[in-house]
Amino acid sequence: MNRRVFLAASTAGLLRAQTPTAGFANLKPMTGDIQPIGEGERLARMEKARRLMRENRIEAIVCQSGASLFYYTGVRWAAGGATLAWVLPAKGEAAWVISEAELDRARQAMRMSADRAGTNIRTWTGGDDAAYARMTQFLEERGAAGRIGIEEKASFALFDGLRRQAPALEFVSADPVTVGCRVIKSPAEIALLQRANDITIAAYRAAFPTLKEGMTNRELSANVAAAYRALGVTGDAMVIFGKYTAFPHGSIQPQRLREGDLVLVDDGCTVDGYQSDITRTVIFGKPTPRQRQVWDLERKAQDAALAAAKPGATCESVDWAARKVITDAGFGPGYRVPGLPHRTGHGIGLEGHEWTNLVKGNKTPLAPGMCFSNEPTIAIYGEFGVRLEDCMHITPEGARMFTAQSPAIDQPFG
């Protein structure tokens, strides 16, 4: 999926253009001292997964690719076919099920020794049915004869192949295990998320002064991407100008910056797999009274969500706290436009959008270690939209932002 690409704004009043190279010359990589997740923490994650399996009567989980596979193993593997699967049983050690043709590449991805690879890898040759037979054989060896959890990013082909190979097994969602593990972040994960957010702010600070009248939203997006590269990461930015800022995920219409436009920049970067997601909405030039009024209302809604995000509070109560500020000002109600057309926030971690969401109907209680975006939005079709987004993590005392909030419509940084 392509990440959103937005355009951003000023430091105070009218922004004066700089060349990108002038703004980026002093940027240095910010990743030299990061601490990746260690083997000890990954082993502890597997033990927690086993505990959750027992609590949910799941005898094994199957991962194929994506964030959950990386979460437990540190291995990145592109989706496709039955080339690779990782099976974690509730009892006994896990195993890789890998095509013989991919064995060398898989060993490189795993960074395993030959001995460890020999005990944990089960190879297969031939068509995909051979892979499903190998997985089924391993499950039988581990005594898994009941409920098997399939991780959400696994392909339907894998689920269907296992179901045909082992019709006596019951296949269920692995979410109680995988989401149950991933939704609570460790201090090491919080540190990586903090660094990703710090880098995003640094990239935005470098790119925003390149705004100039007549530039396209794609030009600003490219400047943000260049700043990320200078800071030692890859990242993107969805950029929107003027009336198109009312569309939460942008517009395909070509856009050029004009005096008096609002500028919205949204997205982030990745640090050792962990994501940032930050939005700044600012004015290019001098704001109208209505633009300032709506921007200030959006900031109050973001403040309300932050104050409501305490341990034990439900996810939907945080959404309601922000939504009430906007509704009480005459917008909405509910998800109607003009107003707040989407959830107040989403979970964030190894994916930019992951469980769980700050949205109506989600009664999940907040707990220390959970991480969310805080991004109420006010959309007014035909005029403009305002979104302020900072990510926060829940502590025993309440929510704490990773980044300083925007102070004003003409000041994107605290």
Summary of the structure (lengths in Angstrom):
residues: 414
radius of gyration: 23.5
end to end distance: 30.9
largest distance: 70.1
contacts: 1494
relative contact order: 0.15
helix: 38%
strand: 21%
